[in-house]
Amino acid sequence: MAELYPPIEPYEHGVLDVGDGNLVYWETCGNPTGKPALVLHGGPGSGAGPFWRRLFDPAAYRIVLFDQRGCGRSTPDAADPQTSLAANTTQHLIADIELLRQRLGIEKWQVIGGSWGVTLALAYAERHPGRVSELVLFSVTNTSRREVEWITRDMGRIFPEEWARFRDTVPERERDGSLVEAYARMLADPDPHVREQAAREWCRWEDVHVSTHRGYTPDPRYEDPRFRLRFARLVTHYWRHAGFLEDGVLLRNAERLAGIPGVMVHGRMDISGPPDVAWRLAQVWPDAELVLISEEGHGLSGEATTHAVLTATDRFRPATGTTRSPAQQPTTPTGPPQNGRPSAGRRGGGGGVRSGGR
């Protein structure tokens, strides 16, 4: 299996004034003349940490990371309750990506995203298909109302005791309605204790529903009160609006991805974002391959999912990259909450489907 690439530092970074009072942090690392690749982090609100840099061959890629509005090193910070989120939508983020591409003088780039980053990557690629060379996506989600309802209510059938605590955090009169809306209201409450309780319980539930694979460890970032508040505010803001996208639009518009090679990697144990979303997308995106990992869940916390993503970025790199032996074993991921050797499987309608497992 391919190793994570060694840690690297940016050779350039800055902030981009994207309007509406927002300054977006960006950085580039790897080879300044390499193939451009853009990272779209998850959340919304997770920020683009250094782990992402290690998914690319630094000799072959010019790796671009940025913190989406309201999080990471971008300002203003959504952890501050006075920060308005009115100008923080998927459409704003797509415009930010295009502004950053122009600022860096990039004609076309590979786009990689995980979880929420998949939703954003698909929305961007369908809006600007001529600017995307390939898509590498893992933990595929569309942030639809159906998916949001699954995570915030239906998943209570799998984790009944934890979900009861999640539900009972909101006022009793709101427990039968939209829990996302109820949490969003609590996160905007003038009482800091109400805001802090809502952020803590939201992030606790996040740790529960992504914890289905062996060896999962809780996300240490949730120990930081400001990260909790930032993350919970941004997630509920986007989820209450179904990602600011028409329901089903990413699947309906998937024909716009024609000609864009893609790899989608998804864990069969991912109950946070069940694999049916990725499978349905594979049926309507003929240039994509779907790799299903049998014993792993959400994100890049397992070896096989990480390996499949590395294999994809290695496949798409130019010939000037590093030569590596396929027998090399992966390093243990040390980045954000993110085991199995992929084997050849059957092909499905649309893109190819491969199953992996241990």
C-alpha positions in Angstrom: 0.0 0.0 0.0 1.1 3.5 -0.7 2.4 5.6 2.2 1.2 9.0 3.2 3.6 11.5 1.8 6.0 13.2 4.3 4.8 16.3 6.1 5.5 19.5 4.2 5.1 23.2 4.8 3.6 25.8 2.4 5.9 27.7 0.2 3.3 30.5 -0.2 0.3 31.6 1.7 -2.0 34.6 2.0 -5.5 35.9 2.6 -7.9 36.7 -0.2 -10.5 39.4 0.2 -13.6 37.7 -1.2 -16.0 40.5 -0.3 -18.8 40.7 2.3 -16.1 41.5 4.9 -14.5 38.0 4.6 -10.8 37.3 4.3 -10.1 33.7 3.2 -6.8 32.1 4.2 -5.1 30.1 1.5 -1.8 28.3 1.1 0.2 26.4 -1.6 2.7 23.6 -1.1 4.5 21.0 -3.0 5.9 21.8 -6.5 5.3 25.4 -7.6 5.3 24.2 -11.2 3.4 20.9 -10.5 -0.1 19.9 -11.4 -2.6 22.0 -9.5 -4.8 20.3 -6.9 -7.4 22.0 -4.7 -8.4 20.6 -1.3 -12.0 21.2 -0.1 -12.3 20.3 3.6 -15.3 19.0 5.3 -17.6 20.2 8.1 -18.6 22.7 7.1 -16.2 24.3 9.5 -13.4 21.8 9.9 -10.7 23.9 8.3 -7.9 22.7 6.1 -5.3 21.1 8.3 -1.8 19.9 7.4 -2.9 16.2 7.0 -4.4 17.1 3.7 -1.0 18.0 2.2 0.2 14.4 2.7 -2.4 13.0 0.3 -0.4 14.2 -2.7 3.1 13.6 -4.2 4.8 16.9 -3.4 7.2 16.5 -6.4 4.2 16.3 -8.8 1.5 18.5 -7.4 1.0 22.1 -6.6 -1.3 21.6 -3.7 -3.8 24.4 -2.8 -5.6 24.5 0.5 -7.9 27.1 1.9 -10.1 27.6 4.9 -13.7 28.2 3.9 -15.6 31.2 5.2 -15.9 31.5 8.9 -13.4 28.8 9.9 -9.8 27.9 10.3 -7.6 31.0 9.7 -10.2 32.8 7.7 -12.0 35.8 9.2 -14.4 36.7 10.6 -14.6 33.6 12.9 -17.9 31.9 13.1 -17.0 31.0 16.7 -17.8 34.6 17.5 -21.6 34.8 18.0 -21.7 38.3 16.5 -20.3 37.0 13.2 -23.1 37.0 10.6 -23.4 33.9 8.4 -25.7 35.6 5.9 -22.9 35.8 3.3 -21.8 32.2 3.9 -23.5 29.9 1.5 -22.5 27.3 -1.1 -22.8 29.9 -3.8 -20.4 32.2 -1.9 -17.9 29.4 -1.5 -18.1 28.5 -5.2 -17.3 32.1 -6.1 -14.4 32.1 -3.6 -12.9 29.0 -5.3 -13.1 30.7 -8.6 -11.6 33.9 -7.2 -8.7 31.9 -5.7 -8.1 30.0 -8.9 -7.8 33.3 -10.8 -5.6 34.8 -8.1 -3.2 31.9 -8.4 -3.2 31.9 -12.2 -4.5 28.3 -12.5 -6.4 27.2 -15.6 -7.6 23.9 -14.3 -7.1 21.8 -11.2 -7.8 18.5 -9.7 -10.3 18.8 -6.8 -10.3 16.6 -3.8 -13.0 16.6 -1.1 -14.3 14.6 1.8 -17.8 14.5 3.3 -19.1 18.1 3.1 -16.2 18.8 0.8 -17.7 16.3 -1.7 -20.9 18.3 -1.8 -18.9 21.5 -2.4 -16.7 19.8 -5.0 -19.6 18.5 -7.0 -21.4 21.8 -6.8 -18.3 23.6 -8.0 -17.5 21.0 -10.8 -21.1 21.2 -12.1 -21.0 24.9 -12.2 -17.4 25.1 -13.7 -16.7 21.8 -15.4 -14.1 23.3 -17.6 -11.9 24.2 -14.6 -11.8 20.7 -13.1 -9.3 18.1 -14.4 -10.3 15.2 -12.1 -12.3 14.7 -8.9 -11.2 12.6 -6.0 -14.0 12.2 -3.4 -14.3 10.2 -0.2 -17.2 9.8 2.2 -19.6 11.0 -0.5 -22.5 13.2 0.6 -24.9 15.6 -1.1 -26.1 17.4 2.1 -29.7 16.7 1.0 -32.7 17.1 3.4 -33.0 13.3 3.4 -29.4 13.0 4.5 -29.7 15.6 7.2 -32.9 14.0 8.5 -31.1 10.7 8.5 -28.2 11.9 10.7 -30.3 14.1 13.1 -33.3 11.9 13.6 -33.5 8.5 11.8 -30.1 7.4 13.2 -31.7 7.4 16.6 -32.8 3.8 15.7 -29.1 2.8 15.7 -27.8 4.8 18.6 -31.0 5.2 20.7 -29.5 6.2 24.0 -27.0 8.7 22.5 -29.7 10.2 20.2 -32.1 10.6 23.2 -29.4 12.8 24.8 -28.9 14.7 21.6 -32.7 15.3 21.2 -33.3 16.1 24.9 -30.8 18.9 24.8 -33.3 21.1 22.9 -36.4 22.5 24.6 -39.2 19.9 24.9 -41.5 21.9 22.7 -39.0 21.6 19.8 -38.1 17.9 20.1 -40.6 16.7 17.5 -39.6 19.3 14.9 -36.4 19.9 13.1 -33.5 19.3 15.5 -31.2 21.2 13.2 -33.4 24.3 13.5 -33.6 23.9 17.2 -29.9 23.6 17.7 -29.3 26.6 15.3 -31.6 28.7 17.6 -29.7 27.6 20.7 -26.4 28.4 19.1 -27.6 31.9 18.5 -29.0 32.3 22.0 -27.8 35.4 23.9 -26.9 33.3 26.9 -23.4 31.9 26.4 -24.2 28.8 28.6 -27.0 27.9 26.2 -24.7 28.3 23.2 -21.9 26.2 24.8 -24.2 23.4 25.8 -25.6 23.2 22.3 -22.2 23.2 20.7 -20.9 20.5 23.1 -23.9 18.2 22.6 -23.9 18.7 18.8 -20.2 17.7 18.6 -20.7 14.8 20.9 -23.4 13.5 18.5 -21.0 14.0 15.6 -18.5 11.8 17.3 -21.1 9.1 17.9 -22.4 8.8 14.3 -18.9 8.6 12.7 -17.6 6.0 15.2 -18.6 2.8 13.5 -15.3 1.3 12.4 -12.7 -0.4 14.6 -10.0 1.8 16.2 -12.0 5.0 15.9 -10.9 7.7 18.4 -12.9 10.8 19.3 -12.0 14.0 17.5 -9.7 15.9 19.9 -10.7 19.2 18.3 -14.0 18.9 20.0 -12.2 19.6 23.3 -11.7 23.2 22.2 -14.8 25.3 23.1 -14.2 27.7 20.2 -13.8 24.9 17.7 -17.1 23.3 18.9 -19.0 26.5 18.6 -17.5 27.4 15.2 -18.2 23.9 13.8 -21.7 23.5 15.2 -22.7 27.0 14.0 -21.5 26.3 10.5 -22.9 22.8 10.2 -26.3 23.7 11.4 -26.3 26.8 9.2 -25.7 24.8 6.1 -27.8 21.8 7.1 -30.9 23.8 7.9 -30.7 25.1 4.3 -29.9 21.6 2.8 -26.5 23.0 1.7 -28.1 25.9 0.0 -28.9 23.6 -3.0 -32.1 22.5 -4.6 -33.0 19.0 -3.5 -31.4 16.4 -5.7 -29.7 18.9 -7.9 -26.3 17.4 -7.8 -27.6 14.1 -9.1 -29.8 15.7 -11.7 -26.9 17.8 -13.0 -24.4 15.0 -13.0 -24.3 14.9 -16.8 -22.2 18.1 -16.5 -19.4 15.9 -15.0 -19.1 14.1 -18.4 -15.5 14.0 -19.4 -14.2 14.6 -15.9 -12.4 11.4 -14.5 -13.3 10.7 -10.9 -12.7 8.3 -8.1 -15.2 8.0 -5.2 -14.1 6.1 -2.1 -16.7 5.2 0.5 -16.8 2.9 3.5 -19.6 0.4 3.7 -19.7 1.0 7.5 -20.3 4.7 7.0 -23.7 5.1 8.5 -23.1 8.9 8.9 -23.3 9.1 5.1 -24.6 5.7 3.8 -23.1 4.4 0.5 -26.3 4.7 -1.5 -25.6 8.3 -2.3 -22.2 7.4 -3.8 -23.7 4.4 -5.6 -26.5 6.5 -7.2 -23.9 9.1 -8.3 -21.8 6.4 -9.9 -24.8 5.3 -12.0 -25.1 8.7 -13.7 -21.4 9.7 -13.9 -19.8 7.3 -16.4 -16.3 8.7 -16.0 -16.1 7.8 -12.3 -15.0 4.7 -10.4 -16.6 3.9 -7.0 -14.4 2.1 -4.5 -16.3 0.6 -1.6 -14.3 -0.3 1.5 -15.9 -3.1 3.4 -14.9 -2.5 7.0 -14.4 1.2 7.3 -16.7 4.2 8.1 -16.6 7.9 7.6 -13.6 10.0 6.7 -9.9 9.0 6.5 -9.4 7.2 9.8 -8.8 3.8 8.2 -5.9 2.4 6.2 -7.9 1.2 3.2 -9.8 4.4 2.6 -6.6 6.4 2.9 -4.8 4.0 0.6 -7.6 4.3 -2.0 -7.4 8.1 -2.0 -3.6 8.0 -2.3 -3.9 5.6 -5.1 -6.2 8.0 -6.9 -4.0 11.0 -6.5 -1.0 8.9 -7.6 -2.9 7.7 -10.7 -3.7 11.3 -11.8 -0.3 12.8 -11.1 2.0 13.7 -14.0 4.9 11.5 -15.0 7.4 13.8 -13.1 6.2 12.5 -9.7 7.9 10.2 -7.2 8.2 6.5 -8.1 6.9 4.4 -5.3 6.6 0.7 -4.7 3.0 -0.5 -4.4 4.1 -2.9 -1.6 4.8 0.0 0.8 2.6 0.1 3.8 0.7 3.2 4.8 1.7 5.2 7.8 -0.8 5.7 10.6 -2.9 8.9 9.8 -2.1 11.5 12.4 -4.4 14.2 11.1 -8.1 14.9 11.5 -10.6 12.1 12.3 -10.5 10.5 9.3 -8.6 -1.0 8.0 -8.6 -3.7 4.3 -7.0 -4.1 1.0 -9.1 -3.1 -2.1 -9.5 -5.9 -4.5 -11.0 -6.0 -8.0 -14.8 -6.3 -8.0 -17.7 -6.0 -10.5 -18.6 -3.1 -12.7 -21.9 -1.4 -12.2 -24.0 0.8 -14.5 -22.3 4.2 -15.0 -18.9 4.3 -13.3 -17.0 1.3 -12.2 -17.5 -0.2 -8.8 -14.8 -1.9 -6.8 -15.2 -3.5 -3.4 -12.4 -3.6 -0.8 -12.2 -5.3 2.6 -9.9 -7.2 4.9 
